[in-house]
Amino acid sequence: MDINLALAIIGIVVSVVSFIYAIYVTNQSKKEKELMFDVIDPMPLVDTIPKDNRHSIKIIYERPNQPSESVDSIFLQFLPFTNFGRVPIRKEDSASYDPLRIEVQGGRVLDVALASVTREVSRITLNEIKQVDDKTIAVIDFDFLDYMDGGLIQVVSDSADVEVTLKGTIVGMPTGIKKVEPEKNSIIFPELGCVIPLIIQVGVLVAVPFIYRYITGNWRNVWLLLLPILALILPIALIMPVILALLNRKTIQFPKRLSPPSWYNKRRDFYERSPHRRSR
């Protein structure tokens, strides 16, 4: 067999194996628990008219079986959470010392409620709201969270400055619960899954001339080795952007059932465009 043809075949085999390994590492990385959440910016439901105005509006907030409260403003925001991992999160995976919970800090919290869930069978519930120091805490109870299972938490407060977050320790998630970061949504390949095949490929390409020198005993016509190497690299260079584009198409998207109500999104868009909002 011609030496150039043999080296080209070896290069192609190594490339295919490296690509398969990258896919394998990617798939393995998905087989884990991955509880993630997002915090949607607060949107005012109602504001009082400034006291120096000739008229005034008094806001009374009422809850079932609770005394009414007088407030100056009412803000509404949502927190969706979902298990994006392929491994189910079970009730016993939530550490008893550090359970899965909603924490709200800053401002006065008027209500924390479970707005919706992906599946009723998960038995997601929100325990009684408690005040601990300067934080409002509500523990989240559930039977299990399968892949793409989760809930939507609704927080009502009297301030736009409240900080809402999801906290807790989940067994099997040493890196902790993650908040969705927009700039990281398109990351699909784990770093290791990309680097190792790349190193192998570069190493093989660098070693080819030396293998040729070892077999033939000279460097004569070594430039001919560029032909099969180019034949190998060129298709990969053309195809890889397409493959990456298809893979990176997948972003972190919460289930539709965990989306805020349509009226909330419309009103929030109007609020974001309003001069009052821009002047803040």
URFENFEN-V17101 format. One record per residue. RES is the residue in one small letter. SS is DSSP state (hx for helix, st for strand, lp for the rest). BURIAL is I if it has 9 or more other C-alpha atoms within 8 Angstrom, else O. D_CENTER is the distance of its C-alpha to the mean C-alpha in whole Angstrom. Layout:
res:RES ss:SS burial:BURIAL d_center:D_CENTER
res:RES ss:SS burial:BURIAL d_center:D_CENTER
//
This chain:
res:m ss:lp burial:O d_center:51
res:d ss:lp burial:O d_center:51
res:i ss:hx burial:O d_center:49
res:n ss:hx burial:I d_center:47
res:l ss:hx burial:I d_center:46
res:a ss:hx burial:I d_center:45
res:l ss:hx burial:I d_center:43
res:a ss:hx burial:I d_center:41
res:i ss:hx burial:O d_center:40
res:i ss:hx burial:O d_center:39
res:g ss:hx burial:I d_center:37
res:i ss:hx burial:I d_center:35
res:v ss:hx burial:O d_center:35
res:v ss:hx burial:I d_center:33
res:s ss:hx burial:I d_center:31
res:v ss:hx burial:O d_center:30
res:v ss:hx burial:O d_center:30
res:s ss:hx burial:I d_center:27
res:f ss:hx burial:I d_center:25
res:i ss:hx burial:O d_center:25
res:y ss:hx burial:I d_center:24
res:a ss:hx burial:I d_center:21
res:i ss:hx burial:I d_center:20
res:y ss:hx burial:O d_center:21
res:v ss:hx burial:I d_center:19
res:t ss:hx burial:I d_center:16
res:n ss:hx burial:O d_center:17
res:q ss:hx burial:O d_center:17
res:s ss:hx burial:O d_center:14
res:k ss:hx burial:O d_center:13
res:k ss:lp burial:I d_center:15
res:e ss:lp burial:I d_center:14
res:k ss:lp burial:I d_center:12
res:e ss:lp burial:I d_center:9
res:l ss:st burial:I d_center:8
res:m ss:st burial:I d_center:6
res:f ss:st burial:I d_center:7
res:d ss:st burial:I d_center:8
res:v ss:st burial:I d_center:12
res:i ss:lp burial:O d_center:14
res:d ss:lp burial:O d_center:17
res:p ss:lp burial:I d_center:20
res:m ss:st burial:I d_center:23
res:p ss:st burial:I d_center:26
res:l ss:st burial:O d_center:28
res:v ss:st burial:O d_center:31
res:d ss:st burial:O d_center:33
res:t ss:lp burial:I d_center:37
res:i ss:lp burial:O d_center:39
res:p ss:lp burial:O d_center:40
res:k ss:lp burial:O d_center:43
res:d ss:lp burial:O d_center:46
res:n ss:lp burial:O d_center:46
res:r ss:lp burial:O d_center:48
res:h ss:lp burial:O d_center:46
res:s ss:lp burial:I d_center:44
res:i ss:lp burial:O d_center:41
res:k ss:lp burial:O d_center:41
res:i ss:st burial:I d_center:37
res:i ss:st burial:O d_center:37
res:y ss:st burial:O d_center:34
res:e ss:lp burial:O d_center:35
res:r ss:lp burial:O d_center:34
res:p ss:lp burial:O d_center:35
res:n ss:lp burial:O d_center:38
res:q ss:lp burial:O d_center:37
res:p ss:lp burial:O d_center:39
res:s ss:lp burial:O d_center:38
res:e ss:st burial:O d_center:37
res:s ss:st burial:O d_center:38
res:v ss:st burial:I d_center:35
res:d ss:lp burial:I d_center:35
res:s ss:st burial:I d_center:31
res:i ss:st burial:I d_center:29
res:f ss:st burial:I d_center:25
res:l ss:st burial:I d_center:22
res:q ss:st burial:I d_center:19
res:f ss:st burial:I d_center:16
res:l ss:st burial:I d_center:13
res:p ss:st burial:I d_center:11
res:f ss:st burial:I d_center:10
res:t ss:st burial:I d_center:9
res:n ss:st burial:I d_center:10
res:f ss:lp burial:I d_center:8
res:g ss:lp burial:I d_center:11
res:r ss:lp burial:I d_center:14
res:v ss:lp burial:I d_center:16
res:p ss:lp burial:I d_center:17
res:i ss:st burial:I d_center:16
res:r ss:st burial:I d_center:20
res:k ss:hx burial:I d_center:22
res:e ss:hx burial:O d_center:23
res:d ss:hx burial:I d_center:20
res:s ss:st burial:I d_center:20
res:a ss:lp burial:I d_center:22
res:s ss:lp burial:O d_center:25
res:y ss:lp burial:O d_center:25
res:d ss:lp burial:O d_center:22
res:p ss:lp burial:I d_center:21
res:l ss:lp burial:I d_center:17
res:r ss:st burial:I d_center:18
res:i ss:st burial:I d_center:18
res:e ss:st burial:I d_center:19
res:v ss:st burial:I d_center:21
res:q ss:st burial:I d_center:23
res:g ss:lp burial:I d_center:25
res:g ss:lp burial:I d_center:27
res:r ss:lp burial:O d_center:29
res:v ss:st burial:I d_center:27
res:l ss:st burial:O d_center:28
res:d ss:st burial:O d_center:26
res:v ss:st burial:I d_center:23
res:a ss:st burial:O d_center:23
res:l ss:st burial:I d_center:21
res:a ss:st burial:O d_center:20
res:s ss:st burial:I d_center:19
res:v ss:st burial:I d_center:18
res:t ss:lp burial:I d_center:17
res:r ss:lp burial:O d_center:20
res:e ss:hx burial:O d_center:23
res:v ss:hx burial:O d_center:24
res:s ss:hx burial:I d_center:21
res:r ss:lp burial:I d_center:23
res:i ss:lp burial:I d_center:20
res:t ss:st burial:O d_center:23
res:l ss:st burial:I d_center:23
res:n ss:lp burial:O d_center:25
res:e ss:lp burial:O d_center:28
res:i ss:lp burial:I d_center:27
res:k ss:st burial:O d_center:28
res:q ss:st burial:O d_center:29
res:v ss:st burial:O d_center:29
res:d ss:lp burial:O d_center:30
res:d ss:lp burial:O d_center:28
res:k ss:st burial:I d_center:25
res:t ss:st burial:I d_center:25
res:i ss:st burial:I d_center:23
res:a ss:st burial:I d_center:23
res:v ss:st burial:I d_center:22
res:i ss:st burial:I d_center:20
res:d ss:st burial:I d_center:22
res:f ss:lp burial:I d_center:21
res:d ss:lp burial:I d_center:22
res:f ss:st burial:I d_center:19
res:l ss:st burial:I d_center:16
res:d ss:lp burial:I d_center:16
res:y ss:lp burial:I d_center:13
res:m ss:lp burial:I d_center:12
res:d ss:lp burial:I d_center:14
res:g ss:st burial:I d_center:13
res:g ss:st burial:I d_center:15
res:l ss:st burial:I d_center:15
res:i ss:st burial:I d_center:17
res:q ss:st burial:I d_center:19
res:v ss:st burial:I d_center:21
res:v ss:st burial:I d_center:24
res:s ss:st burial:I d_center:26
res:d ss:lp burial:I d_center:29
res:s ss:lp burial:I d_center:27
res:a ss:lp burial:I d_center:24
res:d ss:lp burial:O d_center:23
res:v ss:lp burial:I d_center:22
res:e ss:st burial:O d_center:19
res:v ss:st burial:I d_center:17
res:t ss:st burial:I d_center:14
res:l ss:st burial:I d_center:13
res:k ss:st burial:I d_center:15
res:g ss:lp burial:I d_center:17
res:t ss:lp burial:I d_center:17
res:i ss:st burial:I d_center:16
res:v ss:lp burial:O d_center:19
res:g ss:lp burial:O d_center:17
res:m ss:lp burial:I d_center:14
res:p ss:lp burial:O d_center:16
res:t ss:lp burial:O d_center:13
res:g ss:lp burial:O d_center:13
res:i ss:lp burial:I d_center:10
res:k ss:st burial:O d_center:7
res:k ss:st burial:O d_center:6
res:v ss:lp burial:I d_center:4
res:e ss:lp burial:O d_center:6
res:p ss:hx burial:O d_center:8
res:e ss:hx burial:O d_center:10
res:k ss:hx burial:O d_center:8
res:n ss:lp burial:I d_center:6
res:s ss:lp burial:I d_center:9
res:i ss:lp burial:O d_center:10
res:i ss:lp burial:O d_center:11
res:f ss:lp burial:O d_center:14
res:p ss:lp burial:I d_center:14
res:e ss:hx burial:O d_center:17
res:l ss:hx burial:O d_center:19
res:g ss:hx burial:I d_center:19
res:c ss:hx burial:I d_center:20
res:v ss:hx burial:O d_center:23
res:i ss:hx burial:O d_center:25
res:p ss:hx burial:I d_center:26
res:l ss:hx burial:I d_center:26
res:i ss:hx burial:O d_center:29
res:i ss:hx burial:I d_center:31
res:q ss:hx burial:I d_center:31
res:v ss:hx burial:O d_center:32
res:g ss:hx burial:O d_center:35
res:v ss:hx burial:I d_center:36
res:l ss:hx burial:I d_center:37
res:v ss:hx burial:O d_center:38
res:a ss:hx burial:O d_center:40
res:v ss:hx burial:I d_center:42
res:p ss:hx burial:I d_center:45
res:f ss:hx burial:O d_center:46
res:i ss:hx burial:O d_center:46
res:y ss:hx burial:I d_center:48
res:r ss:hx burial:I d_center:50
res:y ss:hx burial:O d_center:51
res:i ss:hx burial:O d_center:52
res:t ss:hx burial:O d_center:54
res:g ss:lp burial:O d_center:55
res:n ss:lp burial:O d_center:55
res:w ss:lp burial:O d_center:53
res:r ss:lp burial:O d_center:55
res:n ss:lp burial:O d_center:53
res:v ss:hx burial:O d_center:49
res:w ss:hx burial:O d_center:48
res:l ss:hx burial:O d_center:48
res:l ss:hx burial:I d_center:45
res:l ss:hx burial:O d_center:43
res:l ss:hx burial:O d_center:44
res:p ss:hx burial:I d_center:42
res:i ss:hx burial:I d_center:39
res:l ss:hx burial:O d_center:39
res:a ss:hx burial:O d_center:39
res:l ss:hx burial:I d_center:36
res:i ss:hx burial:O d_center:34
res:l ss:hx burial:O d_center:34
res:p ss:hx burial:O d_center:33
res:i ss:hx burial:O d_center:30
res:a ss:hx burial:O d_center:29
res:l ss:hx burial:O d_center:30
res:i ss:hx burial:O d_center:27
res:m ss:hx burial:O d_center:25
res:p ss:hx burial:O d_center:23
res:v ss:hx burial:O d_center:23
res:i ss:hx burial:O d_center:21
res:l ss:hx burial:O d_center:19
res:a ss:hx burial:O d_center:19
res:l ss:hx burial:O d_center:18
res:l ss:hx burial:O d_center:16
res:n ss:lp burial:I d_center:13
res:r ss:lp burial:O d_center:14
res:k ss:lp burial:O d_center:11
res:t ss:lp burial:O d_center:8
res:i ss:lp burial:O d_center:5
res:q ss:lp burial:O d_center:8
res:f ss:lp burial:I d_center:9
res:p ss:lp burial:O d_center:12
res:k ss:hx burial:O d_center:15
res:r ss:hx burial:O d_center:17
res:l ss:hx burial:I d_center:14
res:s ss:lp burial:I d_center:15
res:p ss:lp burial:O d_center:18
res:p ss:lp burial:O d_center:21
res:s ss:hx burial:O d_center:22
res:w ss:hx burial:O d_center:25
res:y ss:hx burial:O d_center:22
res:n ss:hx burial:I d_center:21
res:k ss:hx burial:O d_center:24
res:r ss:hx burial:O d_center:25
res:r ss:hx burial:I d_center:22
res:d ss:hx burial:O d_center:23
res:f ss:hx burial:O d_center:27
res:y ss:hx burial:I d_center:26
res:e ss:hx burial:O d_center:24
res:r ss:hx burial:O d_center:27
res:s ss:lp burial:O d_center:30
res:p ss:hx burial:O d_center:32
res:h ss:hx burial:O d_center:32
res:r ss:hx burial:I d_center:28
res:r ss:hx burial:O d_center:29
res:s ss:lp burial:O d_center:32
res:r ss:lp burial:O d_center:29
//
